[in-house]
Amino acid sequence: MTSREKVYDFMEKSGVLYLSTEDGEKPKIRPIGFRMLVDGQIYFLTGTFKNLYDQMLRNSNVEFLAHNGQEFMRYYGRVVFDEDEDKRLLNKAFEKMPMLEKMYGKNSNLTPVIFHVSKATAEIRDMNGIIETYNFLD
């Protein structure tokens, strides 16, 4: 199992992730239910109509938090919005979570955007400190 697969597996076992951004000078945090691992990269999805999208455009530094009951993981870095012109990633997202197609499919006027975290660091921790750290340079 690769380091990225270990991080993704932790996310999957945690269920809901929490994503922190900045809105002006104030932190904002919200639950995120969707992620997928494709070709060794972890991808997320949001809509261009959401405040989250605008916040990430203004400040691409983000941090996710996952908690599995015993340990928690911080996954942070800079957001990169993926072009996905052929809709390959979007179609994979629809396969993984069919309700997304109802929200963002052909008959919708809402625009989805796929993103990943670049130059990411994942820290798996318990209450005593860091257990494992993974750094991703891409």
C-alpha positions as CSV (number, residue, x, y, z in Angstrom):
1,M,0.0,0.0,0.0
2,T,1.4,3.4,-1.0
3,S,1.6,6.4,1.4
4,R,-1.3,8.1,-0.5
5,E,-3.4,4.9,-0.3
6,K,-2.8,4.8,3.5
7,V,-3.9,8.4,3.8
8,Y,-7.0,7.7,1.7
9,D,-7.8,4.5,3.7
10,F,-7.7,6.6,6.9
11,M,-10.1,9.1,5.3
12,E,-12.5,6.3,4.2
13,K,-12.5,4.7,7.6
14,S,-13.2,8.1,9.2
15,G,-16.4,8.8,7.2
16,V,-17.0,12.5,7.1
17,L,-14.0,14.8,6.8
18,Y,-13.9,18.4,8.0
19,L,-12.4,21.0,5.7
20,S,-11.0,24.3,7.1
21,T,-10.6,27.4,4.9
22,E,-10.4,31.1,5.6
23,D,-13.2,33.7,4.9
24,G,-11.6,37.1,5.2
25,E,-10.0,36.9,8.6
26,K,-12.2,34.2,10.0
27,P,-11.8,30.5,9.9
28,K,-14.6,28.4,8.3
29,I,-14.9,24.7,8.7
30,R,-17.5,22.3,7.1
31,P,-18.1,18.6,6.7
32,I,-17.0,17.0,3.4
33,G,-18.4,13.6,2.5
34,F,-16.9,13.0,-1.0
35,R,-13.4,12.0,-1.9
36,M,-12.0,9.5,-4.4
37,L,-8.6,8.0,-5.2
38,V,-7.8,8.0,-8.9
39,D,-4.4,7.2,-10.4
40,G,-2.6,7.8,-7.0
41,Q,-4.2,11.1,-6.3
42,I,-7.0,12.0,-3.8
43,Y,-9.7,14.2,-5.3
44,F,-12.5,16.2,-3.8
45,L,-15.5,17.9,-5.4
46,T,-17.5,21.1,-4.7
47,G,-19.7,23.5,-6.6
48,T,-18.7,26.8,-8.0
49,F,-21.8,28.3,-6.4
50,K,-20.6,27.5,-2.9
51,N,-18.7,29.9,-0.6
52,L,-16.1,27.2,-0.2
53,Y,-15.1,27.6,-3.8
54,D,-14.7,31.3,-3.5
55,Q,-12.7,30.9,-0.3
56,M,-10.3,28.5,-1.9
57,L,-9.9,30.8,-4.9
58,R,-8.8,33.6,-2.5
59,N,-6.6,31.5,-0.3
60,S,-5.6,28.0,-1.6
61,N,-4.2,26.9,1.8
62,V,-6.6,24.3,3.3
63,E,-6.6,21.7,6.0
64,F,-8.8,18.5,6.3
65,L,-9.4,16.7,9.6
66,A,-10.3,13.1,9.8
67,H,-11.0,11.2,13.0
68,N,-11.4,7.4,13.2
69,G,-12.2,7.1,16.9
70,Q,-8.7,6.5,18.2
71,E,-6.5,8.7,16.1
72,F,-7.0,11.8,13.9
73,M,-5.3,13.0,10.7
74,R,-4.5,16.4,9.5
75,Y,-4.2,16.6,5.7
76,Y,-3.1,20.0,4.5
77,G,-1.6,21.9,1.6
78,R,-2.6,24.0,-1.4
79,V,-5.8,23.5,-3.4
80,V,-5.3,22.8,-7.2
81,F,-8.5,22.9,-9.3
82,D,-8.3,20.2,-11.9
83,E,-9.2,21.0,-15.5
84,D,-10.9,17.7,-16.2
85,E,-12.0,18.8,-19.8
86,D,-12.8,15.2,-20.8
87,K,-15.0,14.8,-17.6
88,R,-13.1,11.6,-16.7
89,L,-12.8,12.6,-13.1
90,L,-16.3,13.9,-12.9
91,N,-17.7,10.7,-14.3
92,K,-15.7,8.7,-11.7
93,A,-17.2,10.9,-9.0
94,F,-20.7,10.2,-10.3
95,E,-19.9,6.5,-10.2
96,K,-18.6,6.7,-6.6
97,M,-21.5,8.9,-5.4
98,P,-24.5,8.7,-7.7
99,M,-26.3,11.5,-5.9
100,L,-23.7,13.9,-7.3
101,E,-25.0,13.2,-10.8
102,K,-28.4,14.3,-9.7
103,M,-27.0,17.5,-8.4
104,Y,-24.4,18.3,-11.1
105,G,-25.5,16.1,-14.1
106,K,-26.5,17.2,-17.6
107,N,-29.8,18.8,-16.7
108,S,-28.3,20.9,-13.9
109,N,-27.3,24.5,-14.1
110,L,-24.8,24.0,-11.2
111,T,-21.2,23.7,-12.0
112,P,-19.0,21.1,-10.2
113,V,-15.3,21.5,-9.8
114,I,-12.8,18.7,-8.9
115,F,-9.8,19.6,-6.8
116,H,-6.9,18.0,-5.0
117,V,-4.4,19.1,-2.4
118,S,-0.9,19.8,-3.8
119,K,2.3,19.8,-1.7
120,A,0.3,18.0,0.9
121,T,1.3,16.8,4.3
122,A,-0.7,14.1,6.2
123,E,-0.1,13.8,10.0
124,I,-1.7,10.9,11.8
125,R,-1.9,11.7,15.4
126,D,-3.1,10.6,18.8
127,M,-3.5,12.6,21.9
128,N,0.3,12.3,22.6
129,G,1.4,13.7,19.2
130,I,2.3,12.6,15.7
131,I,2.4,8.9,15.0
132,E,3.1,9.0,11.2
133,T,3.8,11.8,8.7
134,Y,3.6,11.6,4.9
135,N,4.7,14.4,2.6
136,F,3.6,14.6,-1.0
137,L,5.5,16.9,-3.3
138,D,3.1,16.8,-6.3
